[in-house]
Amino acid sequence: MWRELLATGHWRGEIWNRRKDGEVFAEMLTISAVPDSRGQVQQYVAIFNNITDMKAYQSELEHIARFDPLTDLPNRLLLDDRLRQAMNQAQRRRQLLAVAFIDLDGFKAINDSLGHEAGDQVLITLSCRLRAVLRDSDTLARLGGDEFVALLADLPTQGDAMPTLHRLLEVAAQPMDALGHSVQVSASIGVSFFPQPGKRTADELLHQ
């Protein structure tokens, strides 16, 4: 900002500022240098608009575009981005990446017998349980319906993924409450690993 002000006498952009009471807010700021009769900068004049609400709305829209509205897990769009990043990281670190596709068994029966509100409660509960099994470096995403994908990164061998995969199956099968009813589902998991012989895309790993 100061470099441009000194060079051109003008600057415009977004900044985060702080009020005297400590509150942080976003502003669109325009600063202009005011020269005296000799061309020397006498003072600066600044005009700003508070854009905190606009920034919050923009952030909310970005979140909606990349996260599942029911479970707040990454959606397909964000999963694609994280999967590509994880594949690049696996090659750099020479470690394995496991892509686990999780499908719930018995979920449709709950929706049909107890209604979609109960089904939504089951999905929210299960997403919390499944996420708790994973490490912070892993990703759990919801593709839609009763389909989830877990990315397990930095695995020395394929066998290192097995305890986590078994634990995912275990927590998915535990009874839970849905609108006052005790319900239970199970899960099926298919897993592919990367790197593998030949060139593979993110979509191919999911299909595998």
C-alpha positions in Angstrom: 0.0 0.0 0.0 2.7 2.5 1.0 4.8 1.7 -2.0 2.0 2.5 -4.4 1.0 5.6 -2.4 4.6 7.0 -2.6 4.9 6.1 -6.2 1.6 7.2 -7.6 -0.1 9.2 -4.8 -3.1 6.9 -4.8 -4.2 3.4 -3.5 -7.4 1.5 -3.4 -8.1 -2.0 -2.0 -9.6 -4.1 0.7 -8.1 -4.2 4.2 -8.9 -5.6 7.6 -9.0 -2.8 10.3 -9.6 -2.7 14.0 -11.9 -0.4 16.0 -10.9 1.2 19.2 -13.0 -1.4 21.1 -11.0 -4.2 19.4 -13.6 -5.3 16.9 -12.1 -6.3 13.6 -13.9 -5.3 10.4 -13.3 -5.3 6.6 -13.3 -2.1 4.6 -12.9 -1.0 1.0 -10.4 1.8 1.4 -9.3 4.6 -1.0 -6.3 6.8 -0.1 -5.2 9.8 -2.0 -2.1 12.0 -1.3 -2.8 15.8 -1.1 0.3 17.8 -2.2 1.1 21.4 -1.3 1.9 24.2 -3.8 5.4 22.8 -4.1 4.3 19.3 -4.9 5.2 17.9 -1.6 2.7 15.6 0.2 1.0 17.6 2.8 -1.5 15.0 4.0 -3.5 11.9 3.0 -7.2 11.7 2.6 -8.9 8.3 3.1 -12.4 7.2 2.3 -13.7 3.8 3.3 -16.8 1.7 3.2 -17.5 -1.1 5.7 -17.8 -4.3 3.7 -17.8 -6.8 6.6 -21.4 -8.0 5.9 -20.6 -8.4 2.2 -17.4 -10.4 3.0 -19.4 -12.6 5.4 -22.0 -13.3 2.8 -19.3 -14.1 0.2 -17.7 -16.5 2.6 -21.1 -18.1 3.3 -21.7 -18.6 -0.5 -18.2 -20.2 -0.9 -18.9 -22.5 2.0 -22.3 -23.6 0.5 -20.6 -24.3 -2.8 -18.0 -26.6 -1.3 -19.7 -28.3 1.7 -22.7 -30.6 2.1 -25.6 -28.5 3.7 -26.8 -31.4 5.8 -23.6 -32.9 7.3 -21.2 -29.9 6.7 -18.8 -32.4 5.2 -16.9 -31.6 2.0 -19.0 -32.2 -1.1 -18.1 -33.7 -4.4 -16.5 -30.4 -5.6 -14.2 -30.0 -2.6 -13.5 -33.8 -2.6 -12.2 -33.6 -6.2 -9.9 -30.8 -5.2 -8.6 -32.5 -2.1 -8.2 -35.9 -3.9 -6.0 -34.3 -6.5 -3.9 -32.6 -3.8 -3.6 -35.9 -1.9 -2.5 -37.7 -5.1 0.2 -35.1 -5.7 1.3 -35.3 -2.1 1.4 -39.1 -2.1 3.8 -39.0 -5.1 6.0 -36.4 -3.5 6.3 -38.2 -0.1 6.4 -41.6 -1.7 3.6 -42.8 0.6 0.3 -44.4 -0.2 -3.2 -42.8 -0.4 -6.3 -44.9 0.3 -9.5 -43.9 -1.4 -12.4 -45.6 0.5 -15.9 -45.4 -0.9 -18.5 -46.0 1.8 -22.1 -47.0 1.1 -24.7 -47.5 3.8 -26.8 -50.7 3.9 -30.3 -50.5 5.3 -30.5 -46.7 5.1 -33.4 -46.7 2.5 -35.5 -48.8 4.9 -35.2 -46.1 7.6 -36.2 -43.4 5.2 -39.2 -45.4 4.0 -40.4 -46.4 7.4 -39.6 -43.3 9.6 -39.4 -40.5 7.0 -36.7 -38.3 5.6 -36.2 -36.3 8.8 -35.2 -39.5 10.6 -33.0 -40.4 7.7 -31.3 -37.0 7.9 -30.7 -37.5 11.6 -29.0 -40.8 10.8 -26.7 -39.2 8.2 -25.7 -36.4 10.6 -25.0 -38.9 13.4 -23.0 -41.2 11.1 -21.0 -38.4 9.6 -19.8 -37.4 13.1 -19.0 -41.0 14.0 -17.1 -41.6 10.8 -15.2 -38.3 11.0 -14.1 -39.1 14.5 -12.3 -42.2 13.3 -10.1 -40.3 10.9 -7.0 -38.3 11.5 -6.9 -34.5 11.0 -4.9 -35.1 7.8 -7.6 -37.3 6.4 -10.8 -36.2 4.6 -14.3 -37.5 4.9 -16.7 -36.3 2.2 -20.4 -36.9 1.4 -21.2 -37.5 -2.3 -24.9 -37.5 -1.8 -27.6 -39.8 -0.5 -25.9 -42.5 1.7 -22.5 -42.4 -0.1 -19.4 -41.2 1.6 -15.7 -41.1 0.6 -12.7 -41.2 3.0 -9.2 -40.2 1.9 -6.5 -41.8 4.1 -3.2 -40.1 3.5 0.5 -40.9 4.3 0.2 -44.7 4.5 3.5 -46.6 4.5 1.7 -49.8 3.3 -1.8 -50.9 2.2 -2.1 -52.9 5.5 -1.8 -49.6 7.5 -5.2 -48.6 6.2 -7.0 -51.7 7.4 -7.5 -50.8 11.1 -9.1 -47.5 10.1 -11.3 -49.2 7.5 -12.5 -51.8 10.0 -13.2 -49.1 12.6 -15.3 -47.2 10.0 -17.4 -50.4 9.5 -17.7 -50.8 13.3 -18.9 -47.3 14.1 -21.3 -47.3 11.1 -23.0 -50.5 12.5 -23.5 -49.1 16.0 -27.2 -48.4 17.0 -28.3 -44.8 17.1 -31.4 -42.7 17.9 -33.6 -41.3 15.1 -36.6 -39.3 16.3 -36.9 -41.5 19.4 -36.4 -44.7 17.5 -33.4 -47.0 17.9 -32.1 -47.8 14.4 -29.1 -49.5 13.0 -27.4 -49.7 9.6 -24.3 -51.2 8.3 -21.8 -50.1 5.7 -19.9 -51.6 2.7 -16.5 -50.2 1.8 -14.5 -50.4 -1.4 -10.9 -49.1 -1.4 -8.3 -48.3 -4.0 -4.8 -47.2 -3.5 -2.5 -44.6 -5.1 0.1 -44.6 -6.6 -0.4 -47.7 -8.7 0.9 -49.0 -12.0 -0.1 -46.8 -14.9 -1.4 -43.3 -14.9 -4.6 -42.8 -12.9 -6.9 -39.9 -12.5 -9.0 -38.9 -9.5 -12.2 -40.1 -11.1 -10.6 -43.5 -11.9 -9.7 -44.0 -8.3 -13.2 -43.4 -7.2 -14.6 -45.7 -9.9 -12.1 -48.4 -8.8 
